[in-house]
Amino acid sequence: MTEQPPHTVCHLFMSSEFGGLEKHVMELAAWQAEYQGVRVAIIAHPRYQSQCPGGVQFIPLDTDRSRRHPMLLVGLAGVCRRREFDVLHGHGGKAASVMAMLRRWIPGRMVITRHNIAHPKDRIATYFSRRIAVSRKAVASSGLKWNVIPNGTHTPDARLARPKGCEPGVRVVLAVARLVPAKGLDVLLRAWSQLQPENTRLYLVGDGPDRQKLESLAQDLELADSVRFVGYSSEVDAWMQAAEFMVVSSRKEGAPYTVVEALLNRCPVVSTDVGSNREMLPQAYIAEDVSVDCIAALLDQSLSDPEALQQAYAPVFQYAQDQLTVSAMARATWSVYQASAE
């Protein structure tokens, strides 16, 4: 059985930075506003107002207050009671926790999404009958029933020009990441130094506080001829299309959007076993652990037989086109909105 489709939807998140969760909310809300013909709003801290997509109403709320702060609870309850949203969709642990506390005072259907393994915890999620998770891994230890809907994003333009700074006539291997310890780029550089393949460049696209440290490591490893630090780039899709494959060397991840973007650009991904990558990628291209030797072996395998790499990824690219787009994510989410409460 299904319920009547909603006419008003509100997304709620209580973040302190801009990452995958926030990208998910913005793209989902924009799609719902454009293609479902409903009124869509986002409640979040005022710092996110500039990222709010056109056609979506932004409702500022000081969500930096603690989850039990009276002003936060009264403010959210007041907005929801005045607006009478048909659906209030909370993203992340703090939003779900606050919604659980206010569930008797807020009208309409409540939906939550778990964006990582830890939050919201089952003791909070049990208050909601409509639950979404972005990966099976995120709910592997949960005793509750979840609707698993992977992150999706926009389909990129095909056949983009070679990005600025990409040298002609060389093989291109790519890493797209914030330059922080969690991304394991120090391990990647040490693994690359074991190979130093001929006529091949490793391009690191992204910036962050560890850049100087990583550049010094690359110099110590004598990688000046084969590693390039690109920094921030607005041409990430073009880099992915230029690359033979992308490397994820992370020590810890949730459900990384860079992997989704790479697959939609038909760029194979070789990765450590983090986040939801094992659910999407061929097992032969997932490292057994975050070690120099394992990542070096994966790099060597991928560079030595690019034809096998492409063959292994052909069905993965098709899966991405079918399941990892914004429209696929949004349609599946809409089905959860209309599902009868348990």
C-alpha positions as CSV (number, residue, x, y, z in Angstrom):
1,M,0.0,0.0,0.0
2,T,1.0,3.6,-0.6
3,E,0.0,6.9,0.8
4,Q,-1.0,10.0,-1.1
5,P,2.0,11.8,-2.7
6,P,3.3,14.7,-0.6
7,H,2.8,18.3,-1.7
8,T,5.4,19.8,0.6
9,V,8.8,18.4,1.6
10,C,11.4,19.8,4.0
11,H,14.9,18.5,4.4
12,L,16.7,19.1,7.7
13,F,20.4,18.8,8.4
14,M,22.6,20.1,11.2
15,S,26.1,20.0,9.8
16,S,29.2,22.1,10.4
17,E,30.9,21.6,7.0
18,F,30.1,20.9,3.4
19,G,30.7,17.3,2.2
20,G,28.8,14.3,0.9
21,L,25.7,14.7,3.1
22,E,25.2,18.3,2.2
23,K,25.7,17.6,-1.5
24,H,23.2,14.8,-1.3
25,V,20.6,17.1,0.3
26,M,21.1,19.9,-2.2
27,E,20.9,17.8,-5.3
28,L,17.9,15.7,-4.0
29,A,16.0,18.8,-3.0
30,A,16.7,20.5,-6.4
31,W,15.5,17.4,-8.3
32,Q,12.3,17.1,-6.2
33,A,11.5,20.8,-6.7
34,E,12.0,20.6,-10.5
35,Y,10.6,17.2,-11.4
36,Q,8.0,16.3,-8.7
37,G,6.2,19.6,-8.9
38,V,6.1,20.0,-5.1
39,R,7.2,22.8,-2.7
40,V,10.6,21.9,-1.2
41,A,12.4,23.6,1.6
42,I,15.7,23.1,3.4
43,I,16.2,23.9,7.1
44,A,19.8,24.3,8.0
45,H,22.3,26.8,9.5
46,P,22.5,30.1,7.7
47,R,26.0,29.4,6.4
48,Y,24.5,27.0,3.8
49,Q,22.1,29.5,2.3
50,S,24.4,30.4,-0.6
51,Q,24.5,26.7,-1.6
52,C,20.7,26.3,-1.6
53,P,19.5,25.5,-5.2
54,G,17.1,27.6,-7.1
55,G,13.4,26.7,-6.7
56,V,14.1,25.5,-3.1
57,Q,13.2,27.6,-0.1
58,F,15.9,28.0,2.5
59,I,14.8,28.4,6.1
60,P,17.7,29.4,8.4
61,L,18.0,27.9,11.9
62,D,20.9,28.0,14.3
63,T,21.6,24.3,14.3
64,D,25.0,24.8,16.0
65,R,23.1,24.8,19.3
66,S,23.2,21.5,21.2
67,R,20.5,19.0,20.3
68,R,18.7,19.6,23.6
69,H,18.9,23.4,23.5
70,P,15.4,24.9,24.1
71,M,15.8,27.5,21.4
72,L,16.7,24.8,18.8
73,L,13.8,22.6,19.8
74,V,11.2,25.4,20.0
75,G,12.5,27.0,16.7
76,L,12.3,23.8,14.7
77,A,8.9,22.7,16.2
78,G,7.5,26.2,15.4
79,V,8.7,26.2,11.8
80,C,7.3,22.7,11.2
81,R,3.9,23.4,12.8
82,R,3.5,26.7,10.9
83,R,4.4,25.2,7.6
84,E,2.8,21.8,8.1
85,F,5.2,20.0,5.8
86,D,3.8,16.7,4.5
87,V,7.3,15.2,4.8
88,L,10.1,16.2,7.1
89,H,13.3,14.4,6.0
90,G,16.2,14.4,8.4
91,H,19.8,13.7,7.4
92,G,22.4,12.5,9.8
93,G,22.4,11.7,13.5
94,K,21.8,15.1,15.1
95,A,18.8,15.9,12.9
96,A,17.3,12.4,13.6
97,S,17.8,12.8,17.3
98,V,16.1,16.2,17.4
99,M,13.2,14.9,15.3
100,A,12.8,12.0,17.6
101,M,12.5,14.3,20.6
102,L,9.9,16.4,18.8
103,R,8.0,13.6,17.1
104,R,4.8,14.2,19.1
105,W,4.7,17.9,18.2
106,I,5.6,17.9,14.5
107,P,2.9,16.9,12.0
108,G,3.4,14.9,8.8
109,R,5.5,12.0,7.8
110,M,9.1,11.7,9.1
111,V,11.9,10.2,7.2
112,I,15.6,9.8,8.2
113,T,18.7,9.0,6.2
114,R,21.8,7.3,7.7
115,H,24.8,8.7,5.7
116,N,27.5,6.8,7.6
117,I,27.9,3.7,9.7
118,A,27.4,5.3,13.1
119,H,24.6,7.8,12.9
120,P,21.7,7.9,13.6
121,K,22.1,5.0,16.0
122,D,19.4,2.3,16.1
123,R,18.1,3.6,19.5
124,I,17.1,6.8,17.7
125,A,16.2,5.3,14.3
126,T,13.7,2.9,15.9
127,Y,11.4,5.9,16.4
128,F,11.0,6.2,12.6
129,S,9.3,3.8,10.3
130,R,10.7,5.3,7.1
131,R,14.4,4.8,7.1
132,I,17.0,5.3,4.3
133,A,20.7,4.3,4.3
134,V,23.2,5.3,1.6
135,S,24.9,1.8,1.6
136,R,24.4,-1.7,2.9
137,K,27.6,-1.3,4.9
138,A,26.1,1.6,6.8
139,V,23.4,-0.7,8.3
140,A,25.2,-4.0,8.3
141,S,25.1,-4.2,12.1
142,S,21.6,-2.7,12.5
143,G,18.7,-4.7,13.7
144,L,16.2,-2.5,11.9
145,K,14.8,-2.5,8.4
146,W,16.3,0.1,6.1
147,N,15.7,1.1,2.5
148,V,19.2,1.2,0.9
149,I,19.4,3.9,-1.7
150,P,23.0,4.7,-2.9
151,N,24.2,8.3,-3.4
152,G,23.6,9.5,-6.9
153,T,24.7,12.6,-8.7
154,H,24.4,14.4,-12.1
155,T,25.5,12.7,-15.2
156,P,28.5,14.6,-16.6
157,D,29.0,15.8,-20.2
158,A,30.7,13.2,-22.3
159,R,34.0,13.7,-24.2
160,L,35.3,16.8,-22.4
161,A,38.5,18.4,-23.5
162,R,41.7,17.4,-21.7
163,P,42.0,19.5,-18.5
164,K,44.4,22.3,-18.1
165,G,47.7,21.0,-16.7
166,C,47.3,17.4,-18.0
167,E,50.4,16.6,-20.1
168,P,49.9,15.2,-23.6
169,G,51.4,11.9,-24.5
170,V,51.5,10.4,-21.0
171,R,49.4,7.8,-19.2
172,V,47.2,9.4,-16.5
173,V,46.5,8.0,-13.1
174,L,44.3,10.1,-10.9
175,A,43.5,10.7,-7.2
176,V,40.8,13.2,-6.2
177,A,40.8,13.9,-2.5
178,R,41.1,16.5,0.2
179,L,44.7,16.5,1.3
180,V,44.2,15.2,4.9
181,P,45.5,12.1,6.7
182,A,42.3,10.1,6.4
183,K,42.7,10.0,2.6
184,G,45.9,7.9,2.8
185,L,47.8,9.8,0.2
186,D,51.1,9.3,2.0
187,V,50.6,5.6,1.5
188,L,49.7,6.1,-2.2
189,L,52.9,8.1,-2.8
190,R,55.0,5.4,-1.1
191,A,53.3,2.8,-3.2
192,W,53.8,4.8,-6.4
193,S,57.5,5.2,-5.5
194,Q,57.8,1.4,-5.7
195,L,56.6,1.4,-9.3
196,Q,57.5,4.7,-10.9
197,P,56.0,3.5,-14.2
198,E,57.5,4.9,-17.4
199,N,55.6,7.6,-19.3
200,T,53.0,7.8,-16.6
201,R,51.9,10.6,-14.3
202,L,50.0,10.4,-11.0
203,Y,47.9,13.6,-10.7
204,L,46.6,14.6,-7.2
205,V,43.5,16.8,-7.6
206,G,42.5,18.5,-4.5
207,D,43.9,20.7,-1.7
208,G,44.1,20.7,2.0
209,P,46.3,21.2,5.1
210,D,48.6,18.3,4.3
211,R,49.7,19.6,0.9
212,Q,53.1,20.9,2.0
213,K,53.8,17.7,3.9
214,L,52.8,15.5,1.0
215,E,54.9,17.6,-1.5
216,S,57.9,17.1,0.8
217,L,57.3,13.4,1.0
218,A,57.1,13.2,-2.8
219,Q,60.4,15.1,-3.0
220,D,62.0,12.8,-0.5
221,L,60.8,9.8,-2.6
222,E,62.2,11.4,-5.7
223,L,58.8,11.5,-7.5
224,A,59.2,15.0,-9.0
225,D,59.1,13.5,-12.5
226,S,56.0,11.3,-12.1
227,V,53.7,13.1,-9.5
228,R,51.8,16.3,-10.0
229,F,49.9,18.3,-7.4
230,V,47.1,19.9,-9.2
231,G,45.3,21.6,-6.3
232,Y,41.7,22.6,-6.5
233,S,40.2,22.1,-9.9
234,S,36.8,22.9,-11.5
235,E,37.5,20.3,-14.1
236,V,37.2,17.2,-12.1
237,D,35.0,15.5,-14.7
238,A,37.6,16.2,-17.4
239,W,40.3,14.8,-15.2
240,M,38.3,11.6,-14.7
241,Q,37.7,11.2,-18.4
242,A,41.4,11.7,-19.1
243,A,42.6,9.1,-16.6
244,E,43.1,5.4,-17.1
245,F,41.8,4.9,-13.6
246,M,41.3,6.7,-10.3
247,V,42.9,5.6,-7.0
248,V,41.2,5.8,-3.6
249,S,43.7,5.2,-0.9
250,S,41.6,6.3,2.1
251,R,41.9,4.9,5.6
252,K,38.3,5.9,6.3
253,E,35.3,6.9,4.1
254,G,31.5,7.0,4.2
255,A,29.9,6.7,0.8
256,P,32.4,8.8,-1.3
257,Y,30.8,10.9,-4.1
258,T,34.1,10.9,-6.0
259,V,33.7,7.2,-6.7
260,V,30.2,7.8,-8.1
261,E,31.4,10.7,-10.2
262,A,34.3,8.6,-11.6
263,L,32.0,5.7,-12.6
264,L,29.6,8.1,-14.3
265,N,32.6,9.4,-16.2
266,R,33.5,5.8,-17.2
267,C,36.7,6.0,-15.1
268,P,37.6,2.8,-13.3
269,V,38.4,3.0,-9.6
270,V,40.9,1.0,-7.6
271,S,40.4,1.4,-3.9
272,T,41.0,0.4,-0.4
273,D,38.1,-1.4,1.3
274,V,36.4,1.7,2.7
275,G,32.8,3.0,2.7
276,S,30.4,1.5,0.2
277,N,33.1,0.8,-2.4
278,R,32.9,-3.0,-2.0
279,E,29.2,-2.8,-2.9
280,M,30.0,-1.1,-6.3
281,L,33.5,-2.1,-7.5
282,P,34.9,-5.4,-8.8
283,Q,36.5,-7.3,-5.9
284,A,39.8,-7.8,-7.8
285,Y,40.4,-4.0,-7.7
286,I,39.9,-3.5,-3.9
287,A,43.0,-3.6,-1.8
288,E,43.1,-6.1,1.1
289,D,44.3,-3.4,3.5
290,V,45.6,0.2,3.6
291,S,49.3,-0.7,3.1
292,V,52.0,0.3,0.7
293,D,52.4,-3.2,-0.6
294,C,48.7,-3.8,-1.2
295,I,48.2,-0.5,-3.0
296,A,51.4,-1.0,-5.1
297,A,50.1,-4.4,-6.2
298,L,46.8,-2.9,-7.2
299,L,48.5,-0.1,-9.1
300,D,50.8,-2.6,-10.9
301,Q,47.8,-4.9,-11.8
302,S,45.8,-2.0,-13.2
303,L,48.7,-0.5,-15.2
304,S,49.9,-3.8,-16.6
305,D,46.5,-4.9,-18.1
306,P,44.4,-1.9,-18.9
307,E,42.2,-4.0,-21.2
308,A,41.2,-6.3,-18.3
309,L,40.5,-3.3,-16.2
310,Q,38.1,-1.9,-18.8
311,Q,36.4,-5.2,-19.3
312,A,35.9,-5.7,-15.5
313,Y,34.3,-2.2,-15.3
314,A,31.9,-2.4,-18.3
315,P,29.0,-3.7,-16.1
316,V,29.9,-1.3,-13.3
317,F,29.6,1.6,-15.7
318,Q,26.2,0.4,-16.7
319,Y,25.1,0.0,-13.1
320,A,26.2,3.6,-12.4
321,Q,24.1,4.9,-15.3
322,D,21.1,3.0,-14.0
323,Q,21.4,3.4,-10.2
324,L,23.9,6.2,-9.3
325,T,22.2,9.3,-10.8
326,V,20.3,11.9,-9.0
327,S,17.1,10.9,-10.7
328,A,17.5,7.2,-9.6
329,M,18.3,8.3,-6.1
330,A,15.3,10.8,-6.0
331,R,12.8,8.4,-7.4
332,A,13.7,5.7,-4.9
333,T,13.5,8.3,-2.1
334,W,10.1,9.4,-3.3
335,S,8.9,5.8,-3.1
336,V,9.9,5.7,0.6
337,Y,7.9,8.9,1.2
338,Q,4.8,7.3,-0.3
339,A,5.2,3.9,1.5
340,S,2.8,3.2,4.3
341,A,4.1,3.5,7.8
342,E,4.9,0.2,9.4
